[in-house]
Amino acid sequence: MRRRLALAALASLAAAGACTEVTTDPQAPVSLAFDSLPAPAIVAGDSLRTVDGAAVALTARAFNVDGDEIADAPVTFTVVPPDTTAAARAAVGVSPEGYVLAADTARAGAATYRIVAQVGSLQSRPTARTSLTVVPRPDSLEAVAPTGVDTVLFYAVPDTTSGGRRAVNVKARVLHDSTPAPVGVGPYLVRFEVKGDSAAPAVLDSVRFVNLTRRELTTVATAATSGEATARLLAYPKAGATAADSVILVARAWLGASATRALPARLAEVRLVVRLSGALP
């Protein structure tokens, strides 16, 4: 990976002009690795936090022409606001230690801030994964159930199209207290988990969250602007599970905000029940 980064940087320099001289100094950075932020959103009056509520400093890695990482490279971070107004420029900043901070007066909305890593004259390229949205303070978390019915995960006799697997979406909503009605908080991270003590072992062995190419008992979902986060649960029918079984899930999110790097006010947890139905093979 380091070699590919170095070759990519050399190719960029070569494209810039034949007169560009490539340094051989092992302490001279020619590429930067800064691909993502700990979360896609920051709460007004708070620090940028992971899904576990921890405020973490930004990090980036600098590499020399040989693809070797430069230890203690003086990387700095700059926030590029969505416009040039004084309010936008003052709303979000990065501390000398690398913590992203949002002022109490930061306006929540669709405007996107871009975070750029820099060492010397070398800057990282902004991407969607290094962009940030200011969101209002999350005050509550609620389960979202299909209207009028239970959430049901159907087992079916294996067939040629699905192999007997069925999937269902489970949802939770993050809300900010507002008048006349609460408003959704998003993008915001929510963790979903299958409770290990809530069902027979055969049932626990029969379900997994689908997250890209991974199959896991826990997953992290990003709430949409409506505040609704969605995780997809997939059934893998196993001997010993019956159609009368249910799977207990929990969704968790940190609520409130903290002016320091301490954890937010509280960790909210809601319970979701997924009932199994249909013929098991």
N, C-alpha and C positions, 0 to 999 in steps of 0.2 A: 504494500500500500504506500509506504514512504517513497519507494522508487517511482511509483506511478505519479505521485504528487510532484516529485522533483522533475520528472520528464514533462508533465503537463505545464509546469512553470517555465521550463526551458522553451517549450513550444510557443508559449505566449510571448516570451521575450523575443524569440526569433521572428515571430509574426509582426512584432512592433517595429522592426526595421533591422536591416543588415548591419547597421553601424552600432547596434546595442552590444555592449561588452558584458559577458556573463562572468560574474565574480567566482573565484575559487576559494574565497575566504570561508573556512568552516563555520565562522560565527555570523556570516551574512545570510539572512533569511531570503529565500526565493519563493516560498510557498507557505500558506497558512491553512490550518485545519480548524474551521469553526463552522460546524454544520447545523447546530440546533440549540434551542433554548430549553431550560428545564420545564417550561410550560408555555402555552400560546397566549396567556393573558396575565395581566397584573391587576390586583385590586387597588382602587384609589386609596391612598393613604397607607399603603403596605409595601412589602418587599416582594420581588418575584420569587415564587415558591414552587416546589415539586408537588406531586399529588399527595405526598405524605406530610405536607405542611411545612417542610423545612426550607428556610431561606438559604440559597446556595450562591456562591460567587461564580461569575462566568469564568470559563477557561477556554483557552485556544492554544494550539501547538504550532510552533514555527519550525520549518525544516530548511536545511542548507541544500546546496546544489547536489550533494551526494544522497539526499533523501534521509539524512540523519536528523533527529530532533535536536534542536538547540535548547539546552537546559537554561532556565532562567531568562529566556528571551523577554525583553521589556514590552510585552503586549499590552495595549490599552484598548478601551472600548468606547465607542461613540454612539450616541442615540441620534438618529436622523428623524426629526418630527414630520408629521404629515403635511404641515404648512409652516410658513415663516412667522406666524404671529408669536408675540411674546408669551402668551398663555400656553401655546403648544410647546414652545421650546423649554418652558419651565416645568412642564407637567411631569416629565419622566427623565431620569438621569441615572448615571452609574457612579457609585462611590469609588474612591481610590482603591478600595479592596476588591472591586469588581461586582458589588451587589447592585442590582437594578432596583430603583426606588421610584414610587409614584406619589406625587404630592396629594394632600387631601383635596386640593382643588382640581385635580386631574379630571377631565370630563370623560365619562364613559361613553362609548359609542363605537361606530364602525371604523373610525380613523385608525390607520396602522402606523406604528412606529417601527423603524428598522434599526437593528443593532449591527454595528460594523466593528470588526476586530482590526487592529492596525499595529504594525511594528515597523518603525522607520517610515518609508514611503509606500510600504506594501499594505494593501487593504484586502479584507475578505470580500467576497461577492455576496450581496444580500440575496436571500432566498426566502421562501414562504416559511421555512423552519427557523429563520432568525428574525421573524417579524413578530410584533407584539401588539395586543389590543388592551386598552384599559377597560375594566369592567366594574360595575357597582359592587358594593359589599354583599357577599352571599350570606343570607340570613336564615334560610331553611332549605331542607331537602325532603322531597316527597316521592313516594313510589307512583309510577304511572301504570295503570292497569287498562287493558282493553275495555271499552264501554260495555257494561252489562254482562260480561263473561269472565271466567277465570282465564289466567294464562295457562295454556295447555301445550305440552310438548308431545307430539304424536309419535308413538312407535308404530311401525308398520311391518308387515311381512316383507322380507327383502324382494326387491324387483330389479329390473335391469337398468332403471334410470337413477334410482336413489340409493340402492344397496340397503334399504330399510332405514335410512337415516332421515330424520326430520329436524328442522331448526326453528327456533322461535326467538323473537326479539324481546328483550327485557329492558325496561326503561326507568329512569329516575330523573327528577327535575330539580334544578337548583334555582332558588328564587331570592329576589331582593325585596324587602318590605318597601312598599310604595303606595301612594294614594292616587287614585281610588282603588287600585288592585295591585298585587305583587307583580313584578316583572321578572322575566327570565334572565339568568346570568350565563353568558356564554360569549366566547369559548371558555370553558372551565373544565378542569379534570375531575373525573369521578372514577373511583375504583369499585369494580364488581367482583364478588367472590362467592364461590360455592362453600357453604358452611360444612365443615368436616364432621360435625356432630349432629347433623340434622337428618340423616337418612341412612339406610342400610348400606354397607360397603358395596354391594352390587349396584346400587343406584348411583353412588358417587363415582363408580368406575364407568358409568354409562353416559356421562355428560361432560362436555368440555365447552369452554368459550372459544369461539372462532375469532382469531385476531391475525389477519393476513394469512400467512401460511402456518401459524402456530395453533396448537390446541392446548388450552391451559385451564386450570381451575380458578384462576384469577386473571382479570384483564383491566386495563385502563381505557376509558372512553372519554372523548372530548364532547362536552355539551355544545349544542348548536346555539345560535343567538336566542332561541326560544327558551334556553336553559335546559333542554331535554337531552340527556345522554342515553345512548343506546348501545347495548351489548348483545351479541348474537350467541345463543346457546344451541349446541348441536347434540343430538342423541346418537349414542353408539350402543345399541341394544346388547346387554350382557345377560347371561344366565343368572337367575336369582332375583332379577328385578321384575316387578309385577305392575300391571296397569293401575293398581290401587296406590302406588307409591307417589310421593311428591318430593321435589327438590327444593330445598330452602336456600335462597340466595340473600346476600346483603349488598347494599350499595353504600359507599362511604364518601364523604366530602368534608373538607375543613370549612368552617363558617366563621364569619367575622373577619377582623383584620387586627394587625398589631403594628404600632408605630416603631417597634424595635424588631429585632430578628427572632424574638420569641415566637412560639407557635400561635396561630390565631386562636380565637376565643374557645372554640370547641370542635370536636369531631362528631359530625352527625352520621347516624346510621339508620337506614330503613330496611325493612325485611320484605322480600318478595318471594312468593310461593309459586312454583311451577308444577302443575299437576301432570303426571304421566297418563297417557290414554292410548288405547288401541291394542292390537294383538302383538304380543312379543313373539319373535321367532323361536 
